[in-house]
Structure formats: structure tokens, C-alpha cells
Amino acid sequence: MAVDNKFLIKKVLQRDSFLACFCASTRMPFLYCDPVSYADQVWVFADEEGLKEFRERFAGKKILLQGVQIKKEQFTGFFGSLLHIGVTEIVFTQNGASCPIPIDQFVTFKDMSNIPEALRPLENPQLMLTGIYMMQEVSRQVPVQEKEDLNDLQEEFFVNLARSRFLIPVQVKSGAGSVAEKMQKKEFAYVELTMKNGDRYRPLFADNMELQRFLQQQKKQFQVITMPFAGLKGALTSGEKGYLLNPAGCQIALQIPLLDKIMEIFPDAVKQGSEAAAKLAMSLAGPQMRKAPAAPVRDKVTKMPDPKSR
């Protein structure tokens, strides 16, 4: 029997702000899988006391949690960002009482059914979800043998990687010709990120929202190409270590040995992803390339606050 949450939703939306629980290591909302319903939840709190009690539940597991204030004008963007990473429920806590609310009662995906699939903004909610869960476990400051769920989380994430397409920013080279012509001729350079130790990686993005989070920090203009997992290793040049997936978010390093391992262990998933990408490319009247999107795929999605700034 469905629960009528209209009163509670109205109560939440009428607030000036609330506190959302973030994982300090991933810089993303803390994901919690309900042990009974298996819903993927994010917890939000009316006050500091409720957040404090929730944080204490995970202190023994060495998971560092922190509160980020979400103001009224950021509500739509925050709920939209949770939808794009595969969250299914918001758990609102006030005065010691917690109530789960389906995320789609706050915000829904835009209807893209009238847009050809190849032209829709790229979304990878399962990849995002499994990647965040994995990084929450990886970052726990305990011996590896105590991370009992890590192997399963990694396997699920790797399979989703193998099946996915990704966004890669590039810079068109100077000279004669239009941007479209240069993209057609592959007259562009890949973007690189250099780490403090000198290692070079390419930024890689699971979806449009993660791409936008990165582009907001840049001063240059980029074009974007899409690529299935099978093409990633071959696109690298000598000296590059691999890719940084979602560098403005979880920042997951995909080094060349890991790319090789996934290709070897999950060939069927890699093939599935390649075939899906080829089918989409064939549906276009040209190469599978387009300009960097100007905005995420949801209405009124604002930039999510950076927990590091709090």
C-alpha cells in the first residue's frame, strides 16, 4: 500500500534549509542501502542533533560523515543530482523520527521519449551509484581484510564500467576550418590532468552533470566526444597513466592495468557496451560527436555545494 507523503513533502519544501549527510572522502552525498527494503537512500536532517546521531552510527566503521547545508533555492538541484546518481529514497529526520520518501516525489527525469536516443544527454545512474558505494568502502581507514563487501562492490562497478559510454572533453586545434570540420577530421587534442606527483591522466565523465561540474571550474571552451569502454585504452598516448573518472566528484583512477583486467574478466559486458555504442553512432548522420552541453538534463538544477567549503 502506497504511503501518502504529501504533508511531509510539503513540510520539507517549506523549510529554509536542511542538512544533507555527505561522505567526506567521496565529496558526494553518503549512500546508505536499507537492509530491509534495499532502497538506495540519502539522509537529510532538520537539525545538527539528528545528523550527529547518524554520524555516530558509522564512526566505528571509520566512515567520516559531515553535514552540508542545502538552502531552499538549492532544493531542486540537490534532489535532481540525487536522481542522476541512482538514489531512490530521501530519508528526512526530525525530532528523532525518520521517514523515507521516494525521490521521484520530489523530482523526476525529463521526458526524453521524443528525442532520438543518440541525441539524449548521457546518463549512467547505475555506474554512478556503484562507483560511489565502492569508493565509500575503499576510503574506510581499516585493514583491507575488514572491507568484507569490497570485492562485490568492485565487481558490480567494473561490470557497469564495461557496459558504459563516456564523455571526453577535447580542444579543437587552431587554424582554418569550422569546428564541425575539425571534429570530423579529428583535429583536436585531448585534455590532460597532471597530478602532484607528475602522473598524467585524462578526465573521463559518466554523465552530463559530472561533465558540467568539471567545466564550471575551467576557463577554456571544449568540445565533447563519446566513447565506449572498449575504446578507452587505445585512445591513450605514451606516458599517460589512464583516466580519472568524474574528477570533480569521486575521482576514480582507471589505470591501464585495470582497463586490461576489466577487458579480460568481463568480455561480454564490454561487447554489449560496444554494440550499443555502435548502434547509436549508426543512427546519427555523422560521427558521434557534439558540443559540450550547456546545462544538466533537469530543470532548475543548481550547482551542488562543495562539502570542502564548509
BELWOHU-V821672 format. One record per residue. N is the residue number from 1. RES is the residue in one letter. SS is DSSP state (helix for helix, strand for strand, loop for the rest). PSI is psi in radians with two decimals (* if undefined). Layout:
BEGIN
n=(N	N)
res=(RES	RES)
ss=(SS	SS)
psi=(PSI	PSI)
END
This chain:
BEGIN
n=(1	2	3	4	5	6	7	8	9	10	11	12	13	14	15	16	17	18	19	20	21	22	23	24	25	26	27	28	29	30	31	32	33	34	35	36	37	38	39	40	41	42	43	44	45	46	47	48	49	50	51	52	53	54	55	56	57	58	59	60	61	62	63	64	65	66	67	68	69	70	71	72	73	74	75	76	77	78	79	80	81	82	83	84	85	86	87	88	89	90	91	92	93	94	95	96	97	98	99	100	101	102	103	104	105	106	107	108	109	110	111	112	113	114	115	116	117	118	119	120	121	122	123	124	125	126	127	128	129	130	131	132	133	134	135	136	137	138	139	140	141	142	143	144	145	146	147	148	149	150	151	152	153	154	155	156	157	158	159	160	161	162	163	164	165	166	167	168	169	170	171	172	173	174	175	176	177	178	179	180	181	182	183	184	185	186	187	188	189	190	191	192	193	194	195	196	197	198	199	200	201	202	203	204	205	206	207	208	209	210	211	212	213	214	215	216	217	218	219	220	221	222	223	224	225	226	227	228	229	230	231	232	233	234	235	236	237	238	239	240	241	242	243	244	245	246	247	248	249	250	251	252	253	254	255	256	257	258	259	260	261	262	263	264	265	266	267	268	269	270	271	272	273	274	275	276	277	278	279	280	281	282	283	284	285	286	287	288	289	290	291	292	293	294	295	296	297	298	299	300	301	302	303	304	305	306	307	308	309	310)
res=(M	A	V	D	N	K	F	L	I	K	K	V	L	Q	R	D	S	F	L	A	C	F	C	A	S	T	R	M	P	F	L	Y	C	D	P	V	S	Y	A	D	Q	V	W	V	F	A	D	E	E	G	L	K	E	F	R	E	R	F	A	G	K	K	I	L	L	Q	G	V	Q	I	K	K	E	Q	F	T	G	F	F	G	S	L	L	H	I	G	V	T	E	I	V	F	T	Q	N	G	A	S	C	P	I	P	I	D	Q	F	V	T	F	K	D	M	S	N	I	P	E	A	L	R	P	L	E	N	P	Q	L	M	L	T	G	I	Y	M	M	Q	E	V	S	R	Q	V	P	V	Q	E	K	E	D	L	N	D	L	Q	E	E	F	F	V	N	L	A	R	S	R	F	L	I	P	V	Q	V	K	S	G	A	G	S	V	A	E	K	M	Q	K	K	E	F	A	Y	V	E	L	T	M	K	N	G	D	R	Y	R	P	L	F	A	D	N	M	E	L	Q	R	F	L	Q	Q	Q	K	K	Q	F	Q	V	I	T	M	P	F	A	G	L	K	G	A	L	T	S	G	E	K	G	Y	L	L	N	P	A	G	C	Q	I	A	L	Q	I	P	L	L	D	K	I	M	E	I	F	P	D	A	V	K	Q	G	S	E	A	A	A	K	L	A	M	S	L	A	G	P	Q	M	R	K	A	P	A	A	P	V	R	D	K	V	T	K	M	P	D	P	K	S	R)
ss=(loop	loop	loop	loop	loop	helix	helix	helix	helix	helix	helix	helix	helix	loop	loop	loop	strand	strand	strand	strand	strand	strand	strand	loop	loop	loop	loop	strand	strand	loop	loop	strand	strand	loop	loop	loop	loop	loop	loop	strand	strand	strand	strand	strand	strand	loop	loop	helix	helix	helix	helix	helix	helix	helix	helix	helix	helix	helix	helix	loop	loop	loop	loop	loop	strand	strand	strand	strand	strand	strand	strand	helix	helix	helix	helix	helix	helix	helix	helix	helix	helix	helix	helix	helix	loop	loop	loop	loop	strand	strand	strand	strand	strand	strand	loop	loop	strand	strand	strand	strand	strand	strand	helix	helix	helix	loop	loop	loop	loop	loop	loop	loop	loop	loop	loop	loop	helix	helix	helix	loop	loop	loop	loop	loop	helix	helix	helix	helix	helix	helix	helix	helix	helix	helix	helix	helix	helix	helix	loop	loop	loop	loop	loop	helix	helix	helix	loop	loop	loop	helix	helix	helix	helix	helix	helix	helix	helix	helix	helix	helix	helix	helix	helix	loop	strand	strand	strand	strand	strand	strand	strand	strand	loop	loop	loop	loop	loop	loop	helix	helix	helix	helix	helix	helix	loop	loop	loop	strand	strand	strand	loop	loop	strand	strand	loop	loop	loop	loop	loop	strand	strand	strand	strand	strand	strand	loop	loop	helix	helix	helix	helix	helix	helix	helix	helix	loop	loop	loop	loop	loop	loop	loop	strand	strand	strand	strand	strand	strand	helix	helix	helix	helix	helix	helix	helix	loop	loop	loop	loop	strand	strand	strand	strand	strand	strand	loop	loop	loop	loop	loop	loop	strand	strand	strand	strand	helix	helix	helix	helix	helix	helix	helix	helix	helix	helix	loop	helix	helix	helix	helix	helix	helix	helix	helix	helix	helix	helix	helix	helix	helix	helix	helix	loop	loop	loop	loop	loop	loop	strand	strand	strand	loop	loop	loop	loop	loop	loop	loop	loop	loop	loop	loop	loop	loop	loop	loop	helix	helix	helix	loop)
psi=(2.22	2.47	2.33	1.88	0.24	-0.75	-0.78	-0.72	-0.77	-0.69	-0.72	-0.82	-0.33	-0.15	2.71	-0.49	2.96	2.98	2.20	2.46	2.10	2.67	2.14	-0.57	-0.57	-0.26	0.44	2.84	2.45	2.19	2.37	2.20	2.03	2.22	-0.28	-0.94	-0.28	0.34	2.49	1.94	2.69	2.30	2.38	2.67	2.54	-0.42	2.96	-0.59	-0.77	-0.71	-0.73	-0.78	-0.67	-0.73	-0.66	-0.48	-0.48	0.01	-0.69	-0.41	0.05	0.71	2.01	1.99	2.67	2.73	2.44	2.20	2.21	2.01	2.83	-0.75	-0.17	-0.05	-0.89	-0.77	-0.70	-0.87	-0.67	-0.67	-0.57	-0.65	-0.68	-0.31	0.18	0.16	2.43	-0.36	2.54	2.34	1.94	2.24	2.24	2.33	0.66	-0.07	2.36	2.41	2.12	2.44	2.23	2.37	-0.53	-0.03	-0.14	-0.68	2.62	2.79	2.59	2.62	1.93	0.19	-0.43	0.09	2.30	2.46	-0.64	-0.31	-0.01	2.61	2.43	2.26	2.39	1.06	-0.66	-0.65	-0.77	-0.82	-0.88	-0.55	-0.72	-0.78	-0.78	-0.79	-0.52	-0.69	-0.73	-0.70	-0.12	2.30	1.16	2.83	2.58	-0.65	-0.31	-0.14	1.30	-0.50	-0.04	-0.76	-0.78	-0.72	-0.71	-0.77	-0.78	-0.73	-0.75	-0.68	-0.75	-0.63	-0.84	-0.53	-0.17	2.80	2.75	2.80	2.34	2.11	2.49	2.78	2.19	2.39	2.66	2.87	-3.11	2.66	2.69	2.89	-0.76	-0.73	-0.72	-0.67	-0.69	-0.69	0.04	0.68	1.19	2.85	2.45	2.60	2.48	2.60	2.24	2.16	2.96	-0.53	0.06	-0.17	2.45	2.27	2.78	2.41	2.46	2.48	2.37	-0.41	3.08	-0.63	-0.73	-0.66	-0.77	-0.65	-0.65	-0.80	-0.50	-0.37	-0.07	2.71	-0.18	2.83	2.43	2.67	2.96	2.38	2.74	2.62	2.36	2.91	-0.69	-0.42	-0.11	-0.90	-0.76	-0.35	-0.23	2.69	2.92	2.32	-0.28	2.35	-0.47	-2.46	2.68	1.90	2.18	1.11	-0.38	-0.08	-1.98	-0.48	1.33	2.11	2.19	1.51	2.83	-0.77	-0.61	-0.70	-0.77	-0.74	-0.75	-0.71	-0.65	-0.74	-0.53	0.99	-0.62	-0.72	-0.69	-0.78	-0.74	-0.78	-0.69	-0.73	-0.69	-0.71	-0.70	-0.67	-0.73	-0.73	-0.67	-0.44	-0.16	2.71	0.54	-2.98	2.69	1.26	2.67	2.91	2.73	2.27	2.54	-0.34	2.76	3.07	0.04	2.66	2.45	0.62	2.04	2.87	2.27	2.43	2.50	2.05	-0.36	-0.40	-0.05	*)
END
